């Protein structure tokens, strides 16, 4: 009993929404509720778009969304054409326009995630090299200081050797190491400045393109979709040939009525005609749907290949930088041994009086790469793989539905525009009869010609 009541309520709601008949409080209330709920949903989406995409003021966004909801509710309530366009708009969510929107969103995810991360990893690698070169300025002087200390130590030793008590040979050894690093420092500064400018330009360009797509593309897609739907409705109402090759329930009733009135009828169709004029809706796939499915899926595959390439390049660059960082961090400093040893022998008239040994260690170590300058790569696969998986799953669900969208749109227009639907049914009925009559005449002529040839041959 409850199921029957719900079924009756659904039938009544569909009838009220299509016909717009508001006779009685019950029908008016049902139509108003049907118009309010989709308006609230669309207004909520508009509010989120204004708040988080266009970053508008909350008060302004709320006002625009509320006004949009009120206007849409009244338009749906009073206009049958608006209800038809809105229904077709919902149906067209599963068409190429939505596919393009989702593919653009996926490309934006890859651009903002993987390409931006690849750029940051490359920049980090170059910055680490500049940092290492900058740090090497101090380490370059350290070995020279060791050699200077060594020479001073030798000078002190030699000064002691040349002091004879009576005669003192005084010598001074002045050593001042000088390494010209100004040119080196200027080149590093210029390289770092140029790198910062290039990175800033690339990041600004990527952010600008992504921002423009996020802000403008949904609006343009919405306008294009509305124009496409309006064009579809206009063609359906004005052109009886427009996609008129489906056998609908109304066509079946019309042909049955023709048969009852003793007029020519076309049902049941022949096997050839069933291929040309499938039923509406048709559960089994037809040739046109296979082509539509291929056209729908080809851009998805091409975009998927491009996404995989960019994600793979990002992952490979991360592995490359991570391996370099690991190897450099494990590398021990190079040890340069510099041990100086002097042996002095004191003799007097050929007689050895004593022996002196002088030894000092001037060894030093050199690091190939400074620890504080090691690059720190990042890998943000979760930020791109999870959204892309959701987008691909949505597209996969949409693919079989998109093949049936043409039929669904025709069914919607048939329900809302009954006068145009009757004209289209009459045209298709007459078209099938004309083709049958033409095939029958061709067959009769062929049989007559064959019989004539046979007769002449026998004679």
C-alpha positions in Angstrom: 0.0 0.0 0.0 2.8 2.4 0.9 4.7 1.4 -2.3 1.6 2.1 -4.4 1.2 5.5 -2.7 4.8 6.4 -3.3 4.4 5.3 -7.0 1.3 7.5 -7.4 3.1 10.4 -5.8 6.0 10.0 -8.1 3.8 9.9 -11.2 1.9 13.0 -10.0 5.2 14.9 -9.3 6.5 14.0 -12.8 3.2 15.0 -14.4 3.1 18.3 -12.5 6.7 19.2 -13.3 6.2 18.5 -17.0 2.8 19.9 -17.6 3.0 22.8 -15.1 -0.7 22.2 -14.2 -1.2 23.9 -10.8 -4.9 23.3 -10.3 -5.4 22.6 -6.7 -3.3 23.2 -3.6 -1.7 19.7 -3.7 -0.4 20.1 -7.2 0.8 23.6 -6.5 2.6 22.5 -3.3 4.3 19.6 -5.1 5.5 21.8 -8.0 6.8 24.4 -5.6 8.8 21.8 -3.6 10.2 20.3 -6.7 11.4 23.7 -7.8 12.8 24.7 -4.4 15.1 21.7 -3.8 17.1 22.0 -7.1 17.3 25.7 -6.7 18.8 25.3 -3.2 21.3 22.8 -4.4 22.4 25.0 -7.3 22.6 28.1 -5.1 24.8 26.1 -2.6 27.2 25.2 -5.4 27.2 28.9 -6.5 28.0 30.0 -3.0 30.9 27.6 -2.7 32.2 28.8 -6.1 32.0 32.5 -5.1 33.6 31.9 -1.6 36.5 29.5 -2.4 37.2 30.1 -6.1 36.5 33.8 -6.6 37.2 34.5 -2.9 34.4 37.0 -2.7 33.1 38.6 0.5 30.8 36.1 2.4 28.0 38.7 2.6 28.2 39.4 -1.1 28.4 35.7 -1.9 25.5 34.9 0.3 23.4 37.6 -1.2 24.1 36.6 -4.8 23.4 32.9 -4.0 20.2 33.7 -2.2 19.0 36.0 -5.1 19.9 33.3 -7.6 18.0 30.7 -5.6 14.8 32.8 -5.5 15.0 33.8 -9.2 15.6 30.2 -10.2 12.7 28.9 -8.0 10.2 31.3 -9.5 11.5 30.7 -13.1 11.1 26.9 -12.6 7.7 27.4 -11.0 6.1 29.5 -13.7 8.0 28.5 -17.0 7.7 25.1 -18.6 10.6 26.1 -21.0 12.9 26.8 -18.0 12.0 23.5 -16.5 12.9 21.7 -19.7 16.2 23.6 -20.0 17.0 22.8 -16.4 16.3 19.1 -16.9 18.4 19.0 -20.0 21.1 20.9 -18.1 21.2 18.2 -15.4 21.2 15.5 -18.1 24.0 17.2 -20.0 26.2 17.0 -16.9 27.2 13.6 -18.3 28.2 15.0 -21.8 31.4 16.2 -23.3 31.2 19.5 -21.6 31.5 17.9 -18.1 34.2 15.6 -19.4 36.2 18.6 -20.6 35.6 20.3 -17.2 36.9 17.2 -15.3 39.9 16.8 -17.6 40.7 20.5 -17.1 40.4 20.0 -13.4 42.8 17.0 -13.6 45.3 19.0 -15.6 45.1 21.8 -13.1 45.9 19.3 -10.3 48.9 18.0 -12.2 50.1 21.5 -13.0 49.7 22.8 -9.4 51.0 19.6 -7.9 53.5 17.7 -9.9 54.8 20.3 -12.3 55.1 22.9 -9.5 56.8 20.3 -7.3 59.2 19.4 -10.1 60.1 23.0 -10.5 60.7 23.4 -6.8 62.9 20.3 -6.7 65.0 21.6 -9.6 65.2 25.0 -7.9 66.2 23.4 -4.7 69.0 21.5 -6.4 70.4 24.6 -8.0 70.1 26.5 -4.8 72.0 23.8 -2.9 74.8 24.1 -5.5 75.0 27.8 -5.1 74.9 27.4 -1.3 77.8 24.9 -1.5 79.9 27.2 -3.6 79.2 30.1 -1.3 80.2 28.0 1.7 83.4 26.9 -0.1 84.7 30.5 0.0 85.8 30.0 3.6 87.1 26.4 3.0 89.2 27.5 0.1 91.3 29.8 2.4 91.8 27.1 5.1 94.4 25.1 3.1 96.4 28.2 2.3 96.5 29.1 6.0 98.0 25.7 6.7 100.7 26.3 4.2 101.4 29.8 5.6 101.7 28.3 9.1 104.0 25.7 7.8 106.3 28.3 6.1 106.3 30.4 9.3 107.3 27.3 11.3 110.1 26.6 8.9 111.2 30.2 9.2 111.4 30.0 13.0 113.4 26.7 12.8 115.8 28.3 10.3 116.2 31.4 12.3 117.4 29.3 15.3 119.8 27.5 13.1 121.4 30.7 11.8 122.0 32.1 15.3 125.7 31.5 16.1 125.9 33.6 19.2 128.7 35.8 17.9 127.2 36.4 14.5 123.4 36.6 14.3 121.9 36.4 10.8 118.6 38.2 11.3 116.0 37.4 8.6 112.3 38.2 8.5 109.7 36.2 6.6 106.5 38.1 5.9 103.7 36.0 4.4 100.3 37.3 3.6 98.0 35.0 1.8 95.6 36.6 -0.6 92.8 34.9 -2.5 90.7 37.1 -4.8 87.1 36.1 -4.1 85.3 39.2 -5.2 84.7 38.1 -8.7 83.7 34.7 -7.5 81.2 36.3 -5.0 79.8 38.5 -7.7 79.2 35.6 -10.1 77.4 33.7 -7.3 75.2 36.6 -6.5 74.3 37.1 -10.1 73.5 33.4 -10.6 71.3 33.4 -7.5 69.5 36.5 -8.6 68.8 35.1 -12.0 67.6 31.9 -10.5 65.2 33.7 -8.2 63.9 35.8 -11.1 63.4 32.7 -13.3 61.6 30.8 -10.5 59.4 33.8 -9.6 58.4 34.2 -13.3 57.6 30.5 -13.7 55.6 30.3 -10.5 53.8 33.5 -11.3 52.9 32.2 -14.8 51.7 28.8 -13.5 49.6 30.4 -10.7 48.1 33.0 -13.1 47.1 30.3 -15.7 45.6 28.1 -13.0 43.8 31.0 -11.3 42.3 32.1 -14.6 41.2 28.6 -15.4 39.6 28.2 -12.0 37.8 31.5 -12.2 36.8 31.8 -15.8 36.5 28.2 -17.2 33.4 27.2 -15.1 31.6 30.3 -16.1 32.5 29.8 -19.8 31.6 26.1 -19.6 28.2 27.0 -18.1 27.4 29.5 -20.8 28.5 27.1 -23.6 26.4 24.4 -22.1 23.3 26.6 -21.9 23.8 27.7 -25.5 24.2 24.1 -26.6 21.0 23.0 -24.7 19.0 26.0 -26.2 20.2 25.1 -29.7 19.2 21.4 -29.1 15.7 22.5 -28.0 15.3 24.9 -31.0 16.4 22.2 -33.5 14.1 19.7 -31.9 11.1 22.0 -32.2 11.8 23.4 -35.6 13.5 20.6 -37.6 11.6 17.3 -37.8 14.7 15.6 -39.3 16.9 16.5 -36.3 18.1 13.2 -34.7 14.7 11.7 -35.7 15.5 7.9 -36.0 14.3 6.5 -32.7 11.1 4.5 -32.1 9.6 5.9 -28.9 6.5 4.8 -26.9 4.5 7.6 -28.4 5.5 6.3 -31.9 4.2 2.9 -30.9 0.9 4.3 -29.7 0.6 6.4 -32.9 1.2 3.4 -35.2 -1.3 1.3 -33.1 -3.9 4.0 -33.6 -3.1 4.0 -37.4 -3.6 0.3 -37.5 -6.9 0.5 -35.6 -8.2 3.1 -38.0 -7.3 0.9 -41.0 -4.5 3.1 -42.2 -1.0 2.0 -43.1 1.2 1.0 -40.2 4.9 0.1 -39.9 5.2 -2.0 -36.8 6.7 -4.6 -36.4 9.9 -3.4 -38.1 12.1 -5.6 -40.2 15.5 -6.7 -39.1 17.1 -4.0 -41.3 14.8 -1.3 -40.0 15.5 -2.3 -36.4 19.1 -1.5 -36.9 18.2 1.9 -38.5 15.5 2.8 -36.1 16.3 1.6 -32.5 13.8 1.8 -29.7 13.9 4.7 -27.3 15.2 4.1 -24.7 17.4 1.3 -26.0 19.2 -0.9 -23.4 21.3 -2.7 -25.9 24.3 -0.8 -27.4 24.0 0.4 -31.0 26.6 1.4 -33.5 26.2 5.1 -32.9 26.7 4.6 -29.2 30.0 2.8 -29.8 31.3 5.7 -31.8 30.1 8.1 -29.2 31.8 6.0 -26.5 35.0 6.1 -28.4 34.9 9.8 -28.9 34.1 10.3 -25.2 37.0 8.0 -24.1 39.8 9.0 -26.5 40.5 12.5 -24.8 40.4 10.7 -21.4 43.1 8.3 -22.5 45.3 11.0 -24.1 45.0 13.2 -20.9 45.8 10.2 -18.7 49.0 9.5 -20.7 50.1 13.1 -20.3 49.3 13.0 -16.5 51.3 9.8 -16.1 54.3 11.3 -17.9 54.3 14.4 -15.7 53.9 12.4 -12.5 56.6 9.9 -13.6 59.0 12.8 -14.3 58.3 14.3 -10.9 58.9 11.0 -9.1 62.1 10.3 -11.1 63.5 13.7 -10.3 62.6 13.2 -6.7 64.5 9.8 -6.7 67.4 11.4 -8.4 67.8 14.3 -6.0 67.1 12.0 -3.0 69.9 9.5 -4.1 72.3 12.4 -4.6 71.5 13.8 -1.2 71.9 10.4 0.5 75.3 9.7 -1.2 76.6 13.2 -0.4 75.6 13.0 3.2 77.3 9.6 3.6 80.5 10.8 2.0 83.3 11.4 4.5 85.5 14.5 4.1 88.7 14.2 2.1 91.8 14.1 4.4 94.9 15.7 3.0 98.0 14.5 5.0 100.7 17.2 5.4 103.2 16.1 8.0 106.5 18.1 8.0 109.6 16.6 9.6 113.1 18.3 9.9 116.2 16.6 11.1 119.2 18.8 12.1 122.7 17.6 12.9 125.2 19.9 14.7 128.9 19.3 13.8 132.1 21.1 14.7 135.1 20.5 12.5 133.5 17.3 11.2 132.7 16.0 14.6 129.0 15.4 15.3 128.0 17.2 18.5 124.2 16.7 18.5 121.0 16.0 16.6 117.7 17.7 16.6 114.4 16.4 15.2 111.5 18.8 14.4 108.1 17.5 13.4 104.7 19.1 13.0 101.4 18.1 11.5 99.8 20.5 9.0 97.2 18.1 7.7 93.7 19.3 6.8 90.3 17.9 5.6 88.1 19.1 2.7 84.4 18.4 2.4 83.1 17.9 -1.1 79.6 19.1 -0.1 78.5 21.1 2.9 75.9 19.4 5.1 73.8 22.5 5.5 73.6 22.9 1.7 72.2 19.4 0.9 69.0 19.6 -1.2 65.8 18.5 0.5 63.4 17.1 -2.3 59.7 16.7 -1.9 57.3 14.2 -3.4 53.6 15.1 -3.3 52.0 12.1 -5.0 49.0 12.0 -2.6 48.1 15.6 -3.6 47.7 14.5 -7.2 47.1 10.8 -7.4 44.0 10.8 -5.1 42.2 13.6 -6.9 43.1 12.2 -10.3 41.8 8.7 -9.2 38.5 10.3 -8.2 38.3 12.2 -11.5 39.0 9.0 -13.5 36.5 7.0 -11.5 33.8 9.7 -12.2 34.7 9.7 -15.9 34.5 5.9 -16.0 31.0 6.0 -14.5 30.0 8.7 -16.9 31.2 6.9 -20.0 28.3 4.4 -20.5 25.8 7.0 -19.4 27.2 9.5 -21.9 26.5 7.1 -24.7 22.8 7.2 -23.8 22.6 11.0 -23.3 21.3 11.6 -26.8 18.4 9.3 -26.2 17.7 10.8 -22.8 17.6 14.4 -24.2 15.2 13.3 -26.9 13.0 11.7 -24.3 12.9 14.8 -22.2 12.1 17.0 -25.2 9.4 14.6 -26.2 7.7 14.9 -22.8 7.9 18.7 -22.6 7.1 19.5 -26.2 4.3 17.1 -27.2 3.2 19.1 -30.2 6.7 19.0 -31.8 7.0 15.3 -30.8 3.8 14.5 -32.7 5.1 16.2 -35.8 8.3 14.3 -35.6 6.5 11.0 -35.1 4.3 11.7 -38.2 7.5 12.6 -40.2 9.3 9.4 -39.1 6.2 7.2 -39.8 5.9 8.6 -43.3 9.6 8.2 -43.9 9.5 4.5 -43.0 6.5 4.0 -45.2 8.2 5.8 -48.2 11.3 3.7 -47.8 9.3 0.5 -47.6 7.3 1.4 -50.7 10.6 2.3 -52.5 12.1 -1.1 -51.6 9.0 -2.9 -52.6 8.9 -1.2 -56.1 12.6 -1.9 -56.6 12.0 -5.5 -55.7 9.0 -5.8 -58.0 11.0 -4.2 -60.9 13.9 -6.5 -60.2 11.6 -9.6 -60.3 9.9 -8.3 -63.5 13.3 -7.8 -65.2 14.4 -11.3 -64.1 11.2 -12.9 -65.3 11.6 -11.1 -68.7 15.2 -12.2 -69.1 14.2 -15.8 -68.2 11.4 -15.7 -70.8 13.6 -14.4 -73.5 16.2 -17.0 -72.7 13.7 -19.8 -72.9 12.3 -18.5 -76.1 
